[in-house]
């Protein structure tokens, strides 16, 4: 059972949390590096939208595979999470760098994106586990900060791509460099006093915990949220190109920077939602965020007729709200799970969520072809609607008193 020595606790906490957050931002630059680079190739006609979607989907499917392996072996609860994080980030960086040799139109490219996604399974949930180990009361804010870091890291490739223009190689080089830097920074962090290392992992125990009604409802809310989130992130760039062009906006040429802003603003949403959730309750915040994000999904396709500024304004609100609740589903699972199963429960949760995102991302081109951009995102509003129902039912469950110290 690993614990940080109390005489160094205060100093270690501030430094270690900063290192974990920085490492999460840097490593998660790998997630959308291929998608951002491919966006410029789609715009230039060198890559189809279906091929671009496949590259993003490969990362999601790789992540699901990685989380299933991690959960099956209890890796995040059995081994030093810093070493697991570092090893996965370094391997992901290598797979990302190899895109420079393969380009974007080969089967090997899809495989490399799959490997990158699998390695990020040792980064995202592991980072959340490490952050949660440093706090007892403000779990929502802590994990919200980590998801904010994930969001900011995921948006960086769009910034790199917007700054470097059509030079997709620069996006790959910069994102790879960020991931390598995360390996160095995470190695300097310490484990928090709440860290628990399972002496013996039992998959049956983890699956039993997963079947509890409160855990099922928390995960159902998460799945509703995930139905919307990554499909929005994956397709918002191409949507903004279309919408701003339809609106006749001079900002159409800046759609890459606007996409970066739309995704990056979610970092602020995650932190603010974490702060509020610890004070007024997890279910309150998640329900509110899903109502706002679902409303944006249902209406944004009709706004080009109103004007480019209306499109951008709603896109920014959507970007803020769509990920604001994400951390609170993870915080709920961390609070509902037994301490020695937190890592595995978080890993199983993300595994289910990202399997769903793979299906939705791959289905979006079919939806776009069938109904056009004006109506395509309405499909994404289905997830938040169902998520609201699940979180309301969790609010009424007796075990919800474990959330946010009774604030539900």
Secondary structure as a PSIPRED ss2 file (coil, helix, strand):
# PSIPRED VFORMAT (PSIPRED V4.0)

   1 X C   1.000  0.000  0.000
   2 X C   1.000  0.000  0.000
   3 X C   1.000  0.000  0.000
   4 X C   1.000  0.000  0.000
   5 X C   1.000  0.000  0.000
   6 X H   0.000  1.000  0.000
   7 X H   0.000  1.000  0.000
   8 X H   0.000  1.000  0.000
   9 X H   0.000  1.000  0.000
  10 X H   0.000  1.000  0.000
  11 X H   0.000  1.000  0.000
  12 X H   0.000  1.000  0.000
  13 X H   0.000  1.000  0.000
  14 X H   0.000  1.000  0.000
  15 X H   0.000  1.000  0.000
  16 X H   0.000  1.000  0.000
  17 X H   0.000  1.000  0.000
  18 X H   0.000  1.000  0.000
  19 X H   0.000  1.000  0.000
  20 X H   0.000  1.000  0.000
  21 X H   0.000  1.000  0.000
  22 X H   0.000  1.000  0.000
  23 X H   0.000  1.000  0.000
  24 X H   0.000  1.000  0.000
  25 X H   0.000  1.000  0.000
  26 X H   0.000  1.000  0.000
  27 X H   0.000  1.000  0.000
  28 X H   0.000  1.000  0.000
  29 X H   0.000  1.000  0.000
  30 X H   0.000  1.000  0.000
  31 X C   1.000  0.000  0.000
  32 X C   1.000  0.000  0.000
  33 X H   0.000  1.000  0.000
  34 X H   0.000  1.000  0.000
  35 X H   0.000  1.000  0.000
  36 X H   0.000  1.000  0.000
  37 X H   0.000  1.000  0.000
  38 X H   0.000  1.000  0.000
  39 X H   0.000  1.000  0.000
  40 X H   0.000  1.000  0.000
  41 X H   0.000  1.000  0.000
  42 X H   0.000  1.000  0.000
  43 X H   0.000  1.000  0.000
  44 X C   1.000  0.000  0.000
  45 X C   1.000  0.000  0.000
  46 X C   1.000  0.000  0.000
  47 X C   1.000  0.000  0.000
  48 X C   1.000  0.000  0.000
  49 X H   0.000  1.000  0.000
  50 X H   0.000  1.000  0.000
  51 X H   0.000  1.000  0.000
  52 X H   0.000  1.000  0.000
  53 X H   0.000  1.000  0.000
  54 X H   0.000  1.000  0.000
  55 X H   0.000  1.000  0.000
  56 X H   0.000  1.000  0.000
  57 X H   0.000  1.000  0.000
  58 X H   0.000  1.000  0.000
  59 X H   0.000  1.000  0.000
  60 X H   0.000  1.000  0.000
  61 X H   0.000  1.000  0.000
  62 X H   0.000  1.000  0.000
  63 X H   0.000  1.000  0.000
  64 X H   0.000  1.000  0.000
  65 X H   0.000  1.000  0.000
  66 X H   0.000  1.000  0.000
  67 X H   0.000  1.000  0.000
  68 X H   0.000  1.000  0.000
  69 X H   0.000  1.000  0.000
  70 X H   0.000  1.000  0.000
  71 X H   0.000  1.000  0.000
  72 X H   0.000  1.000  0.000
  73 X H   0.000  1.000  0.000
  74 X C   1.000  0.000  0.000
  75 X H   0.000  1.000  0.000
  76 X H   0.000  1.000  0.000
  77 X H   0.000  1.000  0.000
  78 X H   0.000  1.000  0.000
  79 X C   1.000  0.000  0.000
  80 X C   1.000  0.000  0.000
  81 X H   0.000  1.000  0.000
  82 X H   0.000  1.000  0.000
  83 X H   0.000  1.000  0.000
  84 X H   0.000  1.000  0.000
  85 X H   0.000  1.000  0.000
  86 X H   0.000  1.000  0.000
  87 X H   0.000  1.000  0.000
  88 X H   0.000  1.000  0.000
  89 X H   0.000  1.000  0.000
  90 X H   0.000  1.000  0.000
  91 X H   0.000  1.000  0.000
  92 X H   0.000  1.000  0.000
  93 X H   0.000  1.000  0.000
  94 X H   0.000  1.000  0.000
  95 X H   0.000  1.000  0.000
  96 X H   0.000  1.000  0.000
  97 X H   0.000  1.000  0.000
  98 X C   1.000  0.000  0.000
  99 X H   0.000  1.000  0.000
 100 X H   0.000  1.000  0.000
 101 X H   0.000  1.000  0.000
 102 X H   0.000  1.000  0.000
 103 X C   1.000  0.000  0.000
 104 X C   1.000  0.000  0.000
 105 X C   1.000  0.000  0.000
 106 X C   1.000  0.000  0.000
 107 X H   0.000  1.000  0.000
 108 X H   0.000  1.000  0.000
 109 X H   0.000  1.000  0.000
 110 X H   0.000  1.000  0.000
 111 X H   0.000  1.000  0.000
 112 X H   0.000  1.000  0.000
 113 X H   0.000  1.000  0.000
 114 X H   0.000  1.000  0.000
 115 X H   0.000  1.000  0.000
 116 X H   0.000  1.000  0.000
 117 X H   0.000  1.000  0.000
 118 X H   0.000  1.000  0.000
 119 X H   0.000  1.000  0.000
 120 X H   0.000  1.000  0.000
 121 X C   1.000  0.000  0.000
 122 X C   1.000  0.000  0.000
 123 X C   1.000  0.000  0.000
 124 X H   0.000  1.000  0.000
 125 X H   0.000  1.000  0.000
 126 X H   0.000  1.000  0.000
 127 X H   0.000  1.000  0.000
 128 X H   0.000  1.000  0.000
 129 X H   0.000  1.000  0.000
 130 X H   0.000  1.000  0.000
 131 X H   0.000  1.000  0.000
 132 X H   0.000  1.000  0.000
 133 X C   1.000  0.000  0.000
 134 X C   1.000  0.000  0.000
 135 X C   1.000  0.000  0.000
 136 X C   1.000  0.000  0.000
 137 X C   1.000  0.000  0.000
 138 X C   1.000  0.000  0.000
 139 X H   0.000  1.000  0.000
 140 X H   0.000  1.000  0.000
 141 X H   0.000  1.000  0.000
 142 X H   0.000  1.000  0.000
 143 X H   0.000  1.000  0.000
 144 X H   0.000  1.000  0.000
 145 X H   0.000  1.000  0.000
 146 X H   0.000  1.000  0.000
 147 X H   0.000  1.000  0.000
 148 X H   0.000  1.000  0.000
 149 X H   0.000  1.000  0.000
 150 X H   0.000  1.000  0.000
 151 X H   0.000  1.000  0.000
 152 X H   0.000  1.000  0.000
 153 X H   0.000  1.000  0.000
 154 X H   0.000  1.000  0.000
 155 X H   0.000  1.000  0.000
 156 X H   0.000  1.000  0.000
 157 X H   0.000  1.000  0.000
 158 X H   0.000  1.000  0.000
 159 X H   0.000  1.000  0.000
 160 X H   0.000  1.000  0.000
 161 X H   0.000  1.000  0.000
 162 X H   0.000  1.000  0.000
 163 X H   0.000  1.000  0.000
 164 X H   0.000  1.000  0.000
 165 X C   1.000  0.000  0.000
 166 X C   1.000  0.000  0.000
 167 X C   1.000  0.000  0.000
 168 X H   0.000  1.000  0.000
 169 X H   0.000  1.000  0.000
 170 X H   0.000  1.000  0.000
 171 X H   0.000  1.000  0.000
 172 X H   0.000  1.000  0.000
 173 X H   0.000  1.000  0.000
 174 X H   0.000  1.000  0.000
 175 X H   0.000  1.000  0.000
 176 X H   0.000  1.000  0.000
 177 X H   0.000  1.000  0.000
 178 X H   0.000  1.000  0.000
 179 X H   0.000  1.000  0.000
 180 X H   0.000  1.000  0.000
 181 X H   0.000  1.000  0.000
 182 X H   0.000  1.000  0.000
 183 X H   0.000  1.000  0.000
 184 X H   0.000  1.000  0.000
 185 X H   0.000  1.000  0.000
 186 X H   0.000  1.000  0.000
 187 X C   1.000  0.000  0.000
 188 X C   1.000  0.000  0.000
 189 X C   1.000  0.000  0.000
 190 X C   1.000  0.000  0.000
 191 X C   1.000  0.000  0.000
 192 X C   1.000  0.000  0.000
 193 X C   1.000  0.000  0.000
 194 X C   1.000  0.000  0.000
 195 X C   1.000  0.000  0.000
 196 X C   1.000  0.000  0.000
 197 X C   1.000  0.000  0.000
 198 X C   1.000  0.000  0.000
 199 X C   1.000  0.000  0.000
 200 X C   1.000  0.000  0.000
 201 X C   1.000  0.000  0.000
 202 X C   1.000  0.000  0.000
 203 X H   0.000  1.000  0.000
 204 X H   0.000  1.000  0.000
 205 X H   0.000  1.000  0.000
 206 X H   0.000  1.000  0.000
 207 X H   0.000  1.000  0.000
 208 X H   0.000  1.000  0.000
 209 X H   0.000  1.000  0.000
 210 X H   0.000  1.000  0.000
 211 X C   1.000  0.000  0.000
 212 X C   1.000  0.000  0.000
 213 X H   0.000  1.000  0.000
 214 X H   0.000  1.000  0.000
 215 X H   0.000  1.000  0.000
 216 X H   0.000  1.000  0.000
 217 X H   0.000  1.000  0.000
 218 X H   0.000  1.000  0.000
 219 X H   0.000  1.000  0.000
 220 X H   0.000  1.000  0.000
 221 X H   0.000  1.000  0.000
 222 X H   0.000  1.000  0.000
 223 X H   0.000  1.000  0.000
 224 X H   0.000  1.000  0.000
 225 X H   0.000  1.000  0.000
 226 X H   0.000  1.000  0.000
 227 X H   0.000  1.000  0.000
 228 X H   0.000  1.000  0.000
 229 X H   0.000  1.000  0.000
 230 X H   0.000  1.000  0.000
 231 X H   0.000  1.000  0.000
 232 X H   0.000  1.000  0.000
 233 X H   0.000  1.000  0.000
 234 X H   0.000  1.000  0.000
 235 X H   0.000  1.000  0.000
 236 X H   0.000  1.000  0.000
 237 X H   0.000  1.000  0.000
 238 X H   0.000  1.000  0.000
 239 X H   0.000  1.000  0.000
 240 X H   0.000  1.000  0.000
 241 X H   0.000  1.000  0.000
 242 X H   0.000  1.000  0.000
 243 X H   0.000  1.000  0.000
 244 X H   0.000  1.000  0.000
 245 X H   0.000  1.000  0.000
 246 X H   0.000  1.000  0.000
 247 X C   1.000  0.000  0.000
 248 X C   1.000  0.000  0.000
 249 X C   1.000  0.000  0.000
 250 X H   0.000  1.000  0.000
 251 X H   0.000  1.000  0.000
 252 X H   0.000  1.000  0.000
 253 X H   0.000  1.000  0.000
 254 X H   0.000  1.000  0.000
 255 X H   0.000  1.000  0.000
 256 X H   0.000  1.000  0.000
 257 X H   0.000  1.000  0.000
 258 X H   0.000  1.000  0.000
 259 X H   0.000  1.000  0.000
 260 X H   0.000  1.000  0.000
 261 X H   0.000  1.000  0.000
 262 X H   0.000  1.000  0.000
 263 X H   0.000  1.000  0.000
 264 X H   0.000  1.000  0.000
 265 X H   0.000  1.000  0.000
 266 X H   0.000  1.000  0.000
 267 X H   0.000  1.000  0.000
 268 X H   0.000  1.000  0.000
 269 X H   0.000  1.000  0.000
 270 X H   0.000  1.000  0.000
 271 X H   0.000  1.000  0.000
 272 X H   0.000  1.000  0.000
 273 X H   0.000  1.000  0.000
 274 X H   0.000  1.000  0.000
 275 X H   0.000  1.000  0.000
 276 X H   0.000  1.000  0.000
 277 X H   0.000  1.000  0.000
 278 X H   0.000  1.000  0.000
 279 X H   0.000  1.000  0.000
 280 X H   0.000  1.000  0.000
 281 X C   1.000  0.000  0.000
 282 X H   0.000  1.000  0.000
 283 X H   0.000  1.000  0.000
 284 X H   0.000  1.000  0.000
 285 X H   0.000  1.000  0.000
 286 X H   0.000  1.000  0.000
 287 X H   0.000  1.000  0.000
 288 X H   0.000  1.000  0.000
 289 X H   0.000  1.000  0.000
 290 X H   0.000  1.000  0.000
 291 X H   0.000  1.000  0.000
 292 X H   0.000  1.000  0.000
 293 X H   0.000  1.000  0.000
 294 X H   0.000  1.000  0.000
 295 X H   0.000  1.000  0.000
 296 X H   0.000  1.000  0.000
 297 X H   0.000  1.000  0.000
 298 X H   0.000  1.000  0.000
 299 X H   0.000  1.000  0.000
 300 X H   0.000  1.000  0.000
 301 X H   0.000  1.000  0.000
 302 X H   0.000  1.000  0.000
 303 X H   0.000  1.000  0.000
 304 X H   0.000  1.000  0.000
 305 X H   0.000  1.000  0.000
 306 X C   1.000  0.000  0.000
 307 X C   1.000  0.000  0.000
 308 X H   0.000  1.000  0.000
 309 X H   0.000  1.000  0.000
 310 X H   0.000  1.000  0.000
 311 X H   0.000  1.000  0.000
 312 X H   0.000  1.000  0.000
 313 X H   0.000  1.000  0.000
 314 X H   0.000  1.000  0.000
 315 X H   0.000  1.000  0.000
 316 X H   0.000  1.000  0.000
 317 X H   0.000  1.000  0.000
 318 X H   0.000  1.000  0.000
 319 X H   0.000  1.000  0.000
 320 X H   0.000  1.000  0.000
 321 X H   0.000  1.000  0.000
 322 X H   0.000  1.000  0.000
 323 X C   1.000  0.000  0.000
 324 X C   1.000  0.000  0.000
 325 X C   1.000  0.000  0.000
 326 X H   0.000  1.000  0.000
 327 X H   0.000  1.000  0.000
 328 X H   0.000  1.000  0.000
 329 X H   0.000  1.000  0.000
 330 X H   0.000  1.000  0.000
 331 X H   0.000  1.000  0.000
 332 X H   0.000  1.000  0.000
 333 X H   0.000  1.000  0.000
 334 X H   0.000  1.000  0.000
 335 X H   0.000  1.000  0.000
 336 X H   0.000  1.000  0.000
 337 X C   1.000  0.000  0.000
 338 X C   1.000  0.000  0.000
 339 X H   0.000  1.000  0.000
 340 X H   0.000  1.000  0.000
 341 X H   0.000  1.000  0.000
 342 X H   0.000  1.000  0.000
 343 X H   0.000  1.000  0.000
 344 X H   0.000  1.000  0.000
 345 X H   0.000  1.000  0.000
 346 X H   0.000  1.000  0.000
 347 X H   0.000  1.000  0.000
 348 X H   0.000  1.000  0.000
 349 X H   0.000  1.000  0.000
 350 X H   0.000  1.000  0.000
 351 X H   0.000  1.000  0.000
 352 X H   0.000  1.000  0.000
 353 X H   0.000  1.000  0.000
 354 X H   0.000  1.000  0.000
 355 X H   0.000  1.000  0.000
 356 X H   0.000  1.000  0.000
 357 X H   0.000  1.000  0.000
 358 X H   0.000  1.000  0.000
 359 X H   0.000  1.000  0.000
 360 X H   0.000  1.000  0.000
 361 X H   0.000  1.000  0.000
 362 X H   0.000  1.000  0.000
 363 X H   0.000  1.000  0.000
 364 X H   0.000  1.000  0.000
 365 X H   0.000  1.000  0.000
 366 X H   0.000  1.000  0.000
 367 X H   0.000  1.000  0.000
 368 X H   0.000  1.000  0.000
 369 X H   0.000  1.000  0.000
 370 X H   0.000  1.000  0.000
 371 X H   0.000  1.000  0.000
 372 X C   1.000  0.000  0.000
 373 X H   0.000  1.000  0.000
 374 X H   0.000  1.000  0.000
 375 X H   0.000  1.000  0.000
 376 X H   0.000  1.000  0.000
 377 X H   0.000  1.000  0.000
 378 X H   0.000  1.000  0.000
 379 X H   0.000  1.000  0.000
 380 X H   0.000  1.000  0.000
 381 X H   0.000  1.000  0.000
 382 X H   0.000  1.000  0.000
 383 X H   0.000  1.000  0.000
 384 X H   0.000  1.000  0.000
 385 X H   0.000  1.000  0.000
 386 X H   0.000  1.000  0.000
 387 X H   0.000  1.000  0.000
 388 X H   0.000  1.000  0.000
 389 X H   0.000  1.000  0.000
 390 X H   0.000  1.000  0.000
 391 X H   0.000  1.000  0.000
 392 X H   0.000  1.000  0.000
 393 X H   0.000  1.000  0.000
 394 X H   0.000  1.000  0.000
 395 X H   0.000  1.000  0.000
 396 X H   0.000  1.000  0.000
 397 X C   1.000  0.000  0.000
 398 X H   0.000  1.000  0.000
 399 X H   0.000  1.000  0.000
 400 X H   0.000  1.000  0.000
 401 X H   0.000  1.000  0.000
 402 X H   0.000  1.000  0.000
 403 X H   0.000  1.000  0.000
 404 X H   0.000  1.000  0.000
 405 X H   0.000  1.000  0.000
 406 X H   0.000  1.000  0.000
 407 X C   1.000  0.000  0.000
 408 X C   1.000  0.000  0.000
